[in-house]
């Protein structure tokens, strides 16, 4: 690692580190979703359908579209980690998207055509915790702390 690279990494804010980490995890999950063995019933994976029988780690129902969405979120997180304001936006907006996906997953019939991504109950609750976690990171790490000295009387 060069001195320049170390200085840039050290200059990142906590919100940028969080967005970079979340983005990297999404990239990893997106790639793992395409690996047979890590994704069970890989041969039954559909592009986008509730009939996709593939499950990441044997728990989370996935499809080609679902994996591509994870990859897109990962690319967005890594790219938006370049600045603190974009990193905060990624965490807040991405968390909001995952909370909407959680609600969508609760409302739809998991065996119906509206479950085109697809989602399972495990996916729904993972989306809830991802959404809450991303929003919390965005809010807590984007706060500006007043570092000025208090004025005395």
TORVEXVO-450770 format. One record per atom (N, C-alpha, C): residue number from 0; residue in one letter; chain; atom name; x, y, z. Coordinates in steps of 0.2 Angstrom, whole numbers, plus 2048, in hexadecimal, padded with zeros to 3 digits. Layout:
<recs>
pos, code, unit, site, c1, c2, c3
NUM, A, A, CA, X, Y, Z
...
</recs>
This chain:
<recs>
pos, code, unit, site, c1, c2, c3
0, X, A, N, 804, 7FA, 800
0, X, A, CA, 800, 800, 800
0, X, A, C, 805, 806, 800
1, X, A, N, 803, 80B, 7FC
1, X, A, CA, 807, 811, 7FB
1, X, A, C, 805, 816, 801
2, X, A, N, 80A, 81B, 802
2, X, A, CA, 808, 820, 807
2, X, A, C, 802, 824, 805
3, X, A, N, 801, 825, 7FE
3, X, A, CA, 7FB, 829, 7FC
3, X, A, C, 7F5, 825, 7FD
4, X, A, N, 7F5, 81E, 7FC
4, X, A, CA, 7EF, 81A, 7FD
4, X, A, C, 7EE, 81A, 804
5, X, A, N, 7F3, 819, 809
5, X, A, CA, 7F1, 819, 810
5, X, A, C, 7EF, 820, 812
6, X, A, N, 7F1, 825, 810
6, X, A, CA, 7EF, 82C, 812
6, X, A, C, 7E7, 82D, 810
7, X, A, N, 7E6, 82B, 80A
7, X, A, CA, 7DF, 82B, 807
7, X, A, C, 7DA, 827, 80C
8, X, A, N, 7DC, 821, 80D
8, X, A, CA, 7D8, 81C, 812
8, X, A, C, 7D7, 81F, 818
9, X, A, N, 7DD, 822, 81B
9, X, A, CA, 7DC, 825, 822
9, X, A, C, 7D8, 82C, 822
10, X, A, N, 7D8, 82F, 81C
10, X, A, CA, 7D4, 835, 81B
10, X, A, C, 7CC, 834, 81B
11, X, A, N, 7CA, 82E, 81A
11, X, A, CA, 7C3, 82C, 81A
11, X, A, C, 7C0, 82D, 820
12, X, A, N, 7B9, 82F, 820
12, X, A, CA, 7B5, 830, 826
12, X, A, C, 7B2, 82A, 828
13, X, A, N, 7B0, 829, 82E
13, X, A, CA, 7AC, 823, 830
13, X, A, C, 7A6, 821, 82B
14, X, A, N, 7A3, 826, 829
14, X, A, CA, 79D, 825, 825
14, X, A, C, 7A0, 822, 81E
15, X, A, N, 7A5, 824, 81C
15, X, A, CA, 7A8, 821, 815
15, X, A, C, 7AA, 81A, 817
16, X, A, N, 7AE, 819, 81C
16, X, A, CA, 7B0, 812, 81E
16, X, A, C, 7AA, 80D, 81E
17, X, A, N, 7A4, 810, 821
17, X, A, CA, 79E, 80C, 822
17, X, A, C, 79B, 80A, 81B
18, X, A, N, 79B, 80F, 817
18, X, A, CA, 798, 80E, 810
18, X, A, C, 79C, 80A, 80C
19, X, A, N, 7A3, 80A, 80C
19, X, A, CA, 7A7, 806, 809
19, X, A, C, 7A7, 7FF, 80B
20, X, A, N, 7A6, 7FE, 812
20, X, A, CA, 7A5, 7F7, 815
20, X, A, C, 79E, 7F4, 812
21, X, A, N, 799, 7F8, 813
21, X, A, CA, 793, 7F5, 811
21, X, A, C, 793, 7F4, 809
22, X, A, N, 796, 7F8, 805
22, X, A, CA, 796, 7F7, 7FE
22, X, A, C, 79A, 7F0, 7FD
23, X, A, N, 79F, 7EF, 800
23, X, A, CA, 7A4, 7E9, 7FF
23, X, A, C, 7A0, 7E3, 801
24, X, A, N, 79C, 7E3, 806
24, X, A, CA, 798, 7DE, 808
24, X, A, C, 793, 7DC, 803
25, X, A, N, 78F, 7E1, 801
25, X, A, CA, 78A, 7E0, 7FB
25, X, A, C, 78E, 7DD, 7F5
26, X, A, N, 794, 7DF, 7F3
26, X, A, CA, 797, 7DC, 7EE
26, X, A, C, 799, 7D5, 7EF
27, X, A, N, 79B, 7D3, 7F5
27, X, A, CA, 79D, 7CD, 7F7
27, X, A, C, 796, 7C8, 7F6
28, X, A, N, 791, 7CB, 7F9
28, X, A, CA, 78B, 7C7, 7F9
28, X, A, C, 788, 7C6, 7F2
29, X, A, N, 789, 7CB, 7EE
29, X, A, CA, 787, 7CA, 7E7
29, X, A, C, 78B, 7C5, 7E3
30, X, A, N, 791, 7C5, 7E4
30, X, A, CA, 796, 7C0, 7E1
30, X, A, C, 794, 7B9, 7E4
31, X, A, N, 793, 7B8, 7EA
31, X, A, CA, 792, 7B2, 7ED
31, X, A, C, 78C, 7AF, 7EB
32, X, A, N, 787, 7B3, 7E9
32, X, A, CA, 780, 7B1, 7E7
32, X, A, C, 781, 7AD, 7E0
33, X, A, N, 787, 7AE, 7DD
33, X, A, CA, 788, 7AA, 7D6
33, X, A, C, 78C, 7A4, 7D7
34, X, A, N, 78E, 7A2, 7DD
34, X, A, CA, 793, 79D, 7DE
34, X, A, C, 78F, 797, 7E1
35, X, A, N, 78F, 791, 7DC
35, X, A, CA, 78C, 78B, 7DE
35, X, A, C, 78F, 788, 7E5
36, X, A, N, 78B, 786, 7E9
36, X, A, CA, 78D, 783, 7EF
36, X, A, C, 78C, 788, 7F5
37, X, A, N, 78E, 78E, 7F4
37, X, A, CA, 78D, 794, 7F9
37, X, A, C, 785, 795, 7F8
38, X, A, N, 783, 795, 7F1
38, X, A, CA, 77C, 796, 7F0
38, X, A, C, 779, 78F, 7EF
39, X, A, N, 775, 78D, 7F3
39, X, A, CA, 772, 786, 7F2
39, X, A, C, 76D, 786, 7ED
40, X, A, N, 76C, 780, 7EA
40, X, A, CA, 767, 77F, 7E4
40, X, A, C, 768, 784, 7DF
41, X, A, N, 76F, 785, 7DD
41, X, A, CA, 771, 78A, 7D8
41, X, A, C, 76E, 789, 7D2
42, X, A, N, 76D, 782, 7D0
42, X, A, CA, 76A, 781, 7C9
42, X, A, C, 763, 783, 7C8
43, X, A, N, 75F, 785, 7CE
43, X, A, CA, 758, 787, 7CE
43, X, A, C, 758, 78F, 7CE
44, X, A, N, 75D, 792, 7CD
44, X, A, CA, 75D, 799, 7CD
44, X, A, C, 75A, 79C, 7C7
45, X, A, N, 755, 7A0, 7C8
45, X, A, CA, 752, 7A4, 7C2
45, X, A, C, 755, 7AB, 7C2
46, X, A, N, 753, 7AE, 7BC
46, X, A, CA, 755, 7B5, 7BB
46, X, A, C, 751, 7B9, 7C1
47, X, A, N, 74B, 7B9, 7C1
47, X, A, CA, 747, 7BD, 7C5
47, X, A, C, 740, 7B9, 7C6
48, X, A, N, 73F, 7B6, 7CB
48, X, A, CA, 739, 7B2, 7CC
48, X, A, C, 738, 7AF, 7D3
49, X, A, N, 732, 7AF, 7D6
49, X, A, CA, 731, 7AC, 7DC
49, X, A, C, 733, 7A4, 7DC
50, X, A, N, 733, 7A2, 7D6
50, X, A, CA, 735, 79A, 7D5
50, X, A, C, 73D, 799, 7D6
51, X, A, N, 741, 79E, 7D6
51, X, A, CA, 748, 79D, 7D7
51, X, A, C, 749, 799, 7DE
52, X, A, N, 74C, 793, 7DD
52, X, A, CA, 74D, 78F, 7E3
52, X, A, C, 754, 790, 7E6
53, X, A, N, 758, 794, 7E3
53, X, A, CA, 75F, 795, 7E6
53, X, A, C, 75F, 799, 7EC
54, X, A, N, 763, 797, 7F1
54, X, A, CA, 763, 79B, 7F7
54, X, A, C, 76B, 79C, 7F9
55, X, A, N, 76C, 7A2, 7FA
55, X, A, CA, 773, 7A4, 7FD
55, X, A, C, 774, 7A1, 804
56, X, A, N, 779, 79D, 805
56, X, A, CA, 77A, 79A, 80B
56, X, A, C, 775, 795, 80D
57, X, A, N, 770, 793, 809
57, X, A, CA, 76B, 78F, 80A
57, X, A, C, 765, 793, 80E
58, X, A, N, 765, 799, 80F
58, X, A, CA, 761, 79D, 813
58, X, A, C, 75D, 7A2, 80F
59, X, A, N, 761, 7A6, 80B
59, X, A, CA, 75E, 7AC, 808
59, X, A, C, 75C, 7AB, 800
60, X, A, N, 756, 7AB, 7FE
60, X, A, CA, 754, 7AA, 7F8
60, X, A, C, 757, 7AF, 7F3
61, X, A, N, 75A, 7AD, 7ED
61, X, A, CA, 75D, 7B1, 7E9
61, X, A, C, 75C, 7AF, 7E2
62, X, A, N, 75D, 7B4, 7DD
62, X, A, CA, 75C, 7B3, 7D6
62, X, A, C, 762, 7B7, 7D3
63, X, A, N, 762, 7B7, 7CC
63, X, A, CA, 767, 7BB, 7C9
63, X, A, C, 766, 7C2, 7CA
64, X, A, N, 760, 7C4, 7CA
64, X, A, CA, 75E, 7CB, 7CB
64, X, A, C, 760, 7CD, 7D2
65, X, A, N, 75E, 7C9, 7D7
65, X, A, CA, 760, 7CB, 7DE
65, X, A, C, 767, 7CC, 7DF
66, X, A, N, 76B, 7C7, 7DC
66, X, A, CA, 773, 7C8, 7DC
66, X, A, C, 775, 7CE, 7D9
67, X, A, N, 772, 7D0, 7D3
67, X, A, CA, 774, 7D6, 7CF
67, X, A, C, 773, 7DC, 7D3
68, X, A, N, 76D, 7DC, 7D7
68, X, A, CA, 76B, 7E2, 7DB
68, X, A, C, 770, 7E2, 7E1
69, X, A, N, 773, 7DD, 7E4
69, X, A, CA, 778, 7DD, 7E9
69, X, A, C, 77E, 7E0, 7E6
70, X, A, N, 780, 7DE, 7E0
70, X, A, CA, 786, 7E0, 7DD
70, X, A, C, 786, 7E8, 7DB
71, X, A, N, 780, 7EA, 7D9
71, X, A, CA, 77F, 7F1, 7D8
71, X, A, C, 77F, 7F5, 7DE
72, X, A, N, 77C, 7F3, 7E4
72, X, A, CA, 77D, 7F6, 7EA
72, X, A, C, 784, 7F7, 7EC
73, X, A, N, 788, 7F1, 7EB
73, X, A, CA, 78F, 7F1, 7ED
73, X, A, C, 793, 7F6, 7E9
74, X, A, N, 792, 7F7, 7E3
74, X, A, CA, 795, 7FC, 7DE
74, X, A, C, 793, 803, 7E1
75, X, A, N, 78D, 804, 7E2
75, X, A, CA, 78B, 80A, 7E4
75, X, A, C, 78E, 80C, 7EB
76, X, A, N, 78E, 807, 7F0
76, X, A, CA, 791, 809, 7F6
76, X, A, C, 799, 80A, 7F6
77, X, A, N, 79C, 807, 7F2
77, X, A, CA, 7A4, 808, 7F1
77, X, A, C, 7A5, 80F, 7ED
78, X, A, N, 7A1, 810, 7E8
78, X, A, CA, 7A2, 816, 7E4
78, X, A, C, 7A0, 81C, 7E9
79, X, A, N, 79A, 81C, 7ED
79, X, A, CA, 798, 821, 7F0
79, X, A, C, 79C, 822, 7F7
80, X, A, N, 7A0, 81E, 7F9
80, X, A, CA, 7A5, 81E, 7FE
80, X, A, C, 7AA, 823, 7FD
81, X, A, N, 7AB, 826, 7F7
81, X, A, CA, 7B0, 82B, 7F5
81, X, A, C, 7AF, 831, 7F9
82, X, A, N, 7A9, 833, 7FB
82, X, A, CA, 7A8, 83A, 7FF
82, X, A, C, 7A4, 838, 805
83, X, A, N, 7A4, 83C, 80A
83, X, A, CA, 7A0, 83B, 810
83, X, A, C, 799, 83C, 80E
84, X, A, N, 797, 841, 80B
84, X, A, CA, 790, 843, 809
84, X, A, C, 78D, 83D, 805
85, X, A, N, 791, 83B, 800
85, X, A, CA, 78E, 835, 7FC
85, X, A, C, 78D, 82F, 800
86, X, A, N, 792, 82E, 804
86, X, A, CA, 792, 828, 809
86, X, A, C, 78C, 828, 80D
87, X, A, N, 78B, 82D, 810
87, X, A, CA, 785, 82E, 814
87, X, A, C, 77E, 82D, 810
88, X, A, N, 77E, 830, 80A
88, X, A, CA, 778, 82F, 806
88, X, A, C, 777, 828, 804
89, X, A, N, 77D, 824, 803
89, X, A, CA, 77C, 81D, 801
89, X, A, C, 779, 819, 807
90, X, A, N, 77C, 81A, 80D
90, X, A, CA, 779, 817, 813
90, X, A, C, 772, 818, 814
91, X, A, N, 770, 81F, 814
91, X, A, CA, 769, 821, 816
91, X, A, C, 765, 81F, 810
92, X, A, N, 766, 820, 80A
92, X, A, CA, 762, 81E, 805
92, X, A, C, 761, 817, 804
93, X, A, N, 767, 813, 804
93, X, A, CA, 767, 80C, 803
93, X, A, C, 764, 809, 809
94, X, A, N, 764, 80B, 80F
94, X, A, CA, 760, 809, 815
94, X, A, C, 759, 80A, 814
95, X, A, N, 757, 80F, 811
95, X, A, CA, 750, 811, 810
95, X, A, C, 74D, 80C, 80B
96, X, A, N, 751, 80A, 805
96, X, A, CA, 74F, 806, 800
96, X, A, C, 74E, 7FF, 803
97, X, A, N, 753, 7FD, 808
97, X, A, CA, 752, 7F6, 80B
97, X, A, C, 74C, 7F6, 80F
98, X, A, N, 74A, 7FB, 813
98, X, A, CA, 744, 7FB, 817
98, X, A, C, 73E, 7FB, 813
99, X, A, N, 73E, 7FE, 80D
99, X, A, CA, 739, 7FD, 808
99, X, A, C, 738, 7F6, 806
100, X, A, N, 73E, 7F3, 804
100, X, A, CA, 73E, 7EC, 802
100, X, A, C, 73B, 7E7, 807
101, X, A, N, 73D, 7E9, 80E
101, X, A, CA, 73A, 7E5, 813
101, X, A, C, 733, 7E5, 813
102, X, A, N, 730, 7EB, 813
102, X, A, CA, 729, 7EC, 813
102, X, A, C, 726, 7E9, 80D
103, X, A, N, 729, 7E9, 807
103, X, A, CA, 726, 7E6, 801
103, X, A, C, 726, 7DE, 802
104, X, A, N, 72B, 7DC, 805
104, X, A, CA, 72C, 7D4, 806
104, X, A, C, 727, 7D2, 80B
105, X, A, N, 725, 7D6, 810
105, X, A, CA, 71F, 7D5, 815
105, X, A, C, 719, 7D5, 812
106, X, A, N, 718, 7D9, 80D
106, X, A, CA, 711, 7DA, 80A
106, X, A, C, 70F, 7D5, 804
107, X, A, N, 714, 7D3, 800
107, X, A, CA, 713, 7CF, 7FB
107, X, A, C, 712, 7C8, 7FD
108, X, A, N, 70F, 7C4, 7F8
108, X, A, CA, 70F, 7BD, 7F9
108, X, A, C, 715, 7BA, 7F6
109, X, A, N, 719, 7B6, 7FB
109, X, A, CA, 71F, 7B4, 7F8
109, X, A, C, 71F, 7AE, 7F3
110, X, A, N, 719, 7AC, 7F2
110, X, A, CA, 718, 7A7, 7ED
110, X, A, C, 715, 7AA, 7E6
111, X, A, N, 714, 7B0, 7E6
111, X, A, CA, 710, 7B4, 7E1
111, X, A, C, 715, 7B7, 7DC
112, X, A, N, 713, 7BA, 7D7
112, X, A, CA, 717, 7BD, 7D2
112, X, A, C, 71A, 7C4, 7D4
113, X, A, N, 717, 7C7, 7D9
113, X, A, CA, 71A, 7CD, 7DC
113, X, A, C, 721, 7CC, 7DF
114, X, A, N, 722, 7C5, 7E0
114, X, A, CA, 729, 7C4, 7E4
114, X, A, C, 72E, 7C2, 7DE
115, X, A, N, 72F, 7C7, 7DA
115, X, A, CA, 733, 7C6, 7D4
115, X, A, C, 73B, 7C6, 7D5
116, X, A, N, 73D, 7C9, 7DB
116, X, A, CA, 744, 7CA, 7DC
116, X, A, C, 748, 7C3, 7DE
117, X, A, N, 746, 7BF, 7E2
117, X, A, CA, 741, 7BD, 7E6
117, X, A, C, 743, 7BE, 7ED
118, X, A, N, 73E, 7BF, 7F2
118, X, A, CA, 73F, 7BF, 7F9
118, X, A, C, 73C, 7B9, 7FD
119, X, A, N, 73F, 7B8, 802
119, X, A, CA, 73D, 7B3, 807
119, X, A, C, 73C, 7B6, 80E
120, X, A, N, 739, 7B3, 813
120, X, A, CA, 739, 7B6, 819
120, X, A, C, 73F, 7B8, 81C
121, X, A, N, 744, 7B4, 81B
121, X, A, CA, 74B, 7B5, 81D
121, X, A, C, 74E, 7BC, 81A
122, X, A, N, 74D, 7BC, 813
122, X, A, CA, 74F, 7C2, 810
122, X, A, C, 74B, 7C8, 813
123, X, A, N, 745, 7C8, 814
123, X, A, CA, 741, 7CD, 817
123, X, A, C, 744, 7D0, 81D
124, X, A, N, 746, 7CC, 822
124, X, A, CA, 748, 7CE, 828
124, X, A, C, 750, 7D0, 827
125, X, A, N, 753, 7CD, 823
125, X, A, CA, 75A, 7D0, 821
125, X, A, C, 75A, 7D7, 81E
126, X, A, N, 755, 7D8, 81A
126, X, A, CA, 754, 7DF, 817
126, X, A, C, 752, 7E4, 81D
127, X, A, N, 74E, 7E2, 822
127, X, A, CA, 74C, 7E6, 827
127, X, A, C, 753, 7E8, 82B
128, X, A, N, 757, 7E3, 82D
128, X, A, CA, 75D, 7E5, 831
128, X, A, C, 762, 7E9, 82D
129, X, A, N, 762, 7E7, 827
129, X, A, CA, 767, 7EB, 822
129, X, A, C, 765, 7F2, 822
130, X, A, N, 75E, 7F3, 821
130, X, A, CA, 75B, 7FA, 820
130, X, A, C, 75D, 7FE, 827
131, X, A, N, 75B, 7FB, 82C
131, X, A, CA, 75C, 7FF, 833
131, X, A, C, 763, 800, 834
132, X, A, N, 768, 7FB, 832
132, X, A, CA, 76F, 7FC, 833
132, X, A, C, 772, 801, 82F
133, X, A, N, 770, 801, 829
133, X, A, CA, 772, 806, 824
133, X, A, C, 770, 80D, 826
134, X, A, N, 76A, 80E, 828
134, X, A, CA, 767, 815, 82A
134, X, A, C, 76B, 817, 830
135, X, A, N, 76B, 812, 835
135, X, A, CA, 76F, 814, 83B
135, X, A, C, 776, 816, 83A
136, X, A, N, 77A, 813, 836
136, X, A, CA, 781, 815, 834
136, X, A, C, 781, 81B, 830
137, X, A, N, 77C, 81C, 82C
137, X, A, CA, 77C, 823, 828
137, X, A, C, 77A, 829, 82D
138, X, A, N, 776, 828, 832
138, X, A, CA, 774, 82D, 836
138, X, A, C, 77A, 82E, 83B
139, X, A, N, 77C, 829, 83E
139, X, A, CA, 781, 82A, 844
139, X, A, C, 788, 82C, 841
140, X, A, N, 78A, 82A, 83C
140, X, A, CA, 790, 82B, 839
140, X, A, C, 791, 832, 835
141, X, A, N, 78B, 834, 833
141, X, A, CA, 78B, 83A, 82F
141, X, A, C, 78A, 841, 833
142, X, A, N, 789, 840, 83A
142, X, A, CA, 788, 845, 83E
142, X, A, C, 78E, 849, 83E
143, X, A, N, 78E, 850, 83E
143, X, A, CA, 794, 854, 83F
143, X, A, C, 794, 856, 847
144, X, A, N, 79A, 855, 849
144, X, A, CA, 79B, 856, 850
144, X, A, C, 79E, 85D, 851
145, X, A, N, 79C, 861, 856
145, X, A, CA, 79F, 867, 857
145, X, A, C, 7A5, 866, 85B
146, X, A, N, 7AB, 868, 857
146, X, A, CA, 7B1, 867, 85B
146, X, A, C, 7B4, 86E, 85D
147, X, A, N, 7B0, 873, 85D
147, X, A, CA, 7B3, 879, 860
147, X, A, C, 7B3, 879, 867
148, X, A, N, 7B7, 87D, 86A
148, X, A, CA, 7B7, 87D, 871
148, X, A, C, 7B1, 881, 874
149, X, A, N, 7AF, 87F, 87A
149, X, A, CA, 7A9, 883, 87D
149, X, A, C, 7AB, 88A, 87F
150, X, A, N, 7A7, 88E, 87E
150, X, A, CA, 7A9, 895, 881
150, X, A, C, 7A7, 896, 888
151, X, A, N, 7AB, 898, 88C
151, X, A, CA, 7AA, 899, 893
151, X, A, C, 7A8, 8A0, 895
152, X, A, N, 7A5, 8A0, 89B
152, X, A, CA, 7A3, 8A7, 89D
152, X, A, C, 7A7, 8A9, 8A3
</recs>
